[in-house]
């Protein structure tokens, strides 16, 4: 049972982030800055918990930090029509620099803060884990069974047609991006507060990029995201399972494994996969 819980816990960060990115990409935005969103959520959650001693407040602050960073991404890509990939990469670098600089200014050069209270759980199960499982059908219904979801998907497929039918493309894209940012921020906060109980520089270690790959693997369907998240969570948890069994294997192997598998999966399923037609394409409303 402990191995199953470990698998579920390690699936939460990439799973939540991938759910948020699914919403974002369905609206026509590819947020390469998801890595930065998770990292800023991890640090903001840790720092808020350090100040207050309340990890639940830390989770909320992590979600808020993810929201704010996603709105910055939206300002440049939706309002100013800057290239989405370039903006996302810049935001990830910004988050890496800001978190690293503030962390060192507050806690010195030690690298890791070990005294942060973790999210309370019962037999290894906490509310964030349960909420992640619940979020999968909720996001599916939101995207495919509501008028709002229809508008979001229209923005990702034919934004000009959506605009002609009366949908506010910019507003819907901002809304989808904001929800994705909150989920990405909470995903990062769960990494620092639910799994590790501490923070180290660049602790997300590329999980945001893995989550983006998972969206393609799941074919932009929230119901398939959970399977992809479990696969990545399993690979991520192997290093701890093997350490517990005393297997003397290079830790670099386990660090690289999720990313290698993500690359192989993309090669296998990416060809012929139909992404939203307007994904990554800026929309300027006709005057």
C-alpha positions in Angstrom: 0.0 0.0 0.0 2.8 2.4 0.8 4.2 1.9 -2.7 0.8 2.7 -4.2 0.5 5.9 -2.2 4.0 6.9 -3.2 3.0 6.4 -6.8 -0.1 8.5 -6.4 1.8 11.3 -4.6 4.4 11.5 -7.3 1.7 11.6 -9.9 0.0 14.7 -8.4 2.5 17.5 -9.5 2.7 16.4 -13.1 -1.0 15.4 -13.2 -2.3 18.7 -11.9 0.1 20.7 -14.1 -1.0 18.7 -17.2 -4.7 19.2 -16.4 -4.1 22.9 -16.3 -2.0 22.9 -19.5 -4.8 20.9 -21.2 -7.2 23.8 -20.5 -4.6 26.3 -21.7 -3.8 24.5 -24.9 -7.5 23.8 -25.7 -7.9 27.6 -25.8 -5.1 27.9 -28.3 -2.2 28.8 -26.0 0.9 26.7 -25.4 2.5 27.8 -22.1 6.1 26.7 -22.2 6.3 28.7 -19.0 4.6 25.9 -17.1 7.9 24.9 -15.7 8.3 28.4 -14.2 4.8 28.3 -12.9 5.4 25.1 -11.0 8.7 26.4 -9.7 7.3 29.7 -8.5 4.4 27.8 -6.9 6.8 25.5 -5.1 8.8 28.4 -3.7 5.9 30.7 -2.9 4.2 27.8 -1.1 7.3 26.9 0.9 8.0 30.5 1.8 4.4 31.2 3.0 4.5 28.0 5.0 7.9 29.0 6.5 6.4 32.4 7.6 3.1 31.1 8.9 3.6 27.4 9.8 0.4 26.6 7.8 1.0 24.4 4.8 -2.6 24.8 3.6 -2.0 28.6 3.3 1.2 27.7 1.5 -0.8 25.7 -1.1 -3.1 28.6 -1.6 -0.2 31.0 -2.0 1.4 28.7 -4.5 -1.8 28.6 -6.5 -2.0 32.4 -6.4 1.6 32.7 -7.5 0.9 30.4 -10.4 -2.1 32.6 -11.3 -0.1 35.8 -11.3 2.7 34.3 -13.4 0.1 33.0 -15.9 -1.5 36.4 -16.2 1.9 37.9 -17.1 2.2 35.2 -19.8 -1.3 36.2 -21.0 -0.5 39.9 -21.0 2.4 39.3 -23.4 0.8 36.6 -25.6 -2.9 37.5 -25.7 -2.8 41.3 -25.4 0.6 42.2 -26.9 0.7 39.1 -29.3 4.3 38.2 -28.5 5.4 34.8 -29.6 4.1 32.2 -27.1 7.2 29.9 -27.0 9.6 32.8 -26.5 7.5 34.3 -23.8 7.1 30.9 -22.0 10.8 30.3 -22.1 11.5 33.7 -20.7 9.0 33.2 -17.9 10.6 29.9 -16.9 14.0 31.6 -16.8 12.6 34.5 -14.8 11.1 32.1 -12.3 14.3 30.2 -12.0 16.3 33.5 -11.4 13.8 35.0 -9.0 13.3 32.0 -6.8 17.0 31.3 -6.7 18.0 34.8 -5.8 15.3 35.2 -3.1 16.0 31.8 -1.7 19.7 32.6 -1.3 19.0 36.1 0.1 16.7 34.6 2.8 18.4 31.3 3.6 22.0 31.6 2.5 23.9 29.2 0.4 22.9 26.0 2.1 20.7 24.9 -0.8 17.8 23.2 1.1 15.4 24.4 3.8 14.4 21.4 5.8 12.1 22.8 8.5 8.9 23.4 6.4 5.8 21.6 7.8 4.3 19.2 5.2 0.6 19.0 4.2 -1.3 16.9 6.8 -2.4 13.5 5.6 -4.2 10.4 6.9 -2.3 7.2 6.2 -0.4 9.0 3.4 -3.6 10.4 1.8 -4.2 14.2 1.8 -6.8 16.5 0.4 -4.6 17.7 -2.5 -4.2 14.1 -3.7 -8.0 13.5 -3.5 -8.8 16.8 -5.2 -6.5 15.9 -8.1 -8.4 12.7 -8.7 -11.6 14.6 -8.5 -10.3 17.4 -10.8 -9.9 14.9 -13.8 -13.7 14.4 -14.4 -14.4 18.0 -13.4 -12.0 19.4 -16.0 -13.5 17.0 -18.6 -17.0 18.1 -17.9 -15.9 21.7 -17.9 -14.3 21.4 -21.3 -16.8 19.1 -23.1 -20.1 19.5 -21.4 -20.5 23.2 -20.8 -21.0 26.2 -23.0 -17.9 27.7 -21.5 -15.9 24.7 -22.6 -17.3 24.9 -26.1 -16.2 28.5 -26.3 -12.7 27.6 -25.1 -12.4 24.8 -27.6 -13.6 27.1 -30.4 -10.9 29.6 -29.5 -8.3 26.8 -29.9 -9.7 25.6 -33.2 -11.1 28.6 -35.0 -10.7 31.8 -33.0 -12.0 34.0 -35.9 -15.2 31.9 -36.1 -15.6 32.0 -32.3 -15.3 35.8 -32.4 -17.8 36.0 -35.2 -20.2 33.9 -33.1 -19.9 36.4 -30.3 -17.4 34.8 -28.0 -14.7 37.0 -26.5 -11.6 35.1 -27.5 -9.2 37.1 -25.4 -11.4 36.8 -22.3 -11.9 33.0 -22.7 -8.2 32.5 -23.3 -7.3 34.5 -20.2 -9.8 32.4 -18.2 -8.4 29.1 -19.4 -4.9 30.4 -18.8 -5.7 31.5 -15.3 -7.2 28.2 -14.3 -4.1 26.5 -15.8 -1.9 28.8 -13.8 -3.6 28.0 -10.5 -3.4 24.3 -11.1 0.3 24.6 -12.1 1.1 26.7 -9.0 -0.7 24.2 -6.7 1.2 21.4 -8.5 4.5 23.1 -7.6 3.4 23.8 -4.0 2.5 20.1 -3.6 6.0 19.1 -4.7 7.6 21.2 -2.0 4.9 20.8 0.7 3.3 17.4 0.0 6.2 15.3 -1.2 9.5 16.8 -0.1 8.7 19.1 2.8 11.5 21.5 1.7 12.7 23.6 -1.2 15.9 23.5 -3.3 16.8 25.6 -6.3 15.2 24.4 -9.5 13.5 21.6 -7.6 10.9 21.1 -10.3 13.7 19.7 -12.4 11.8 19.8 -15.8 8.5 18.4 -14.5 6.7 21.3 -16.2 8.1 20.3 -19.5 7.1 16.7 -18.9 3.6 17.9 -18.1 3.5 19.7 -21.5 4.5 16.4 -23.2 1.8 14.6 -21.2 -0.8 16.8 -22.8 0.2 15.6 -26.2 0.4 12.0 -24.9 -3.1 12.3 -23.5 -4.4 13.8 -26.8 -5.7 16.9 -25.1 -8.2 14.8 -23.2 -8.3 15.3 -19.4 -9.5 11.7 -18.9 -6.3 10.4 -20.4 -4.1 12.7 -18.4 -4.5 10.6 -15.3 -3.0 7.5 -17.1 0.0 9.6 -18.3 0.4 11.1 -14.8 0.5 7.6 -13.2 3.2 6.5 -15.7 5.4 9.5 -15.0 4.7 9.3 -11.2 5.7 5.6 -11.2 9.0 6.4 -13.0 9.6 9.4 -10.7 9.1 7.2 -7.6 11.4 4.4 -8.7 14.5 6.1 -7.2 12.9 6.0 -3.7 11.6 2.5 -4.1 15.0 1.1 -5.2 16.8 3.1 -2.4 14.4 1.5 0.1 15.4 -2.0 -1.2 19.1 -1.2 -1.1 19.7 -1.3 -4.8 22.9 0.5 -5.6 22.1 2.1 -8.9 23.2 5.6 -10.2 20.6 8.2 -9.1 21.1 10.0 -12.4 19.4 7.0 -14.1 16.2 7.6 -12.2 16.3 11.4 -12.6 16.6 11.0 -16.4 14.2 8.1 -16.8 10.8 10.1 -16.8 12.2 12.5 -19.4 13.6 9.8 -21.6 10.3 8.0 -21.5 8.4 11.2 -22.2 10.5 11.8 -25.3 10.0 8.2 -26.5 6.2 8.5 -26.0 6.1 11.8 -28.0 8.0 10.1 -30.8 5.6 7.2 -30.7 2.3 9.0 -30.5 3.1 12.5 -31.6 3.0 11.8 -35.3 -0.5 12.2 -36.6 -1.9 13.5 -33.3 -4.3 16.3 -34.0 -3.5 19.3 -31.8 -6.0 22.2 -31.6 -5.7 23.9 -35.0 -4.9 27.4 -33.6 -2.5 26.2 -30.9 0.3 28.8 -30.6 -1.3 31.1 -33.1 -2.0 34.7 -31.9 -5.4 36.1 -32.5 -5.9 39.7 -33.4 -9.6 40.7 -33.5 -10.7 42.4 -36.7 -11.6 46.1 -36.3 
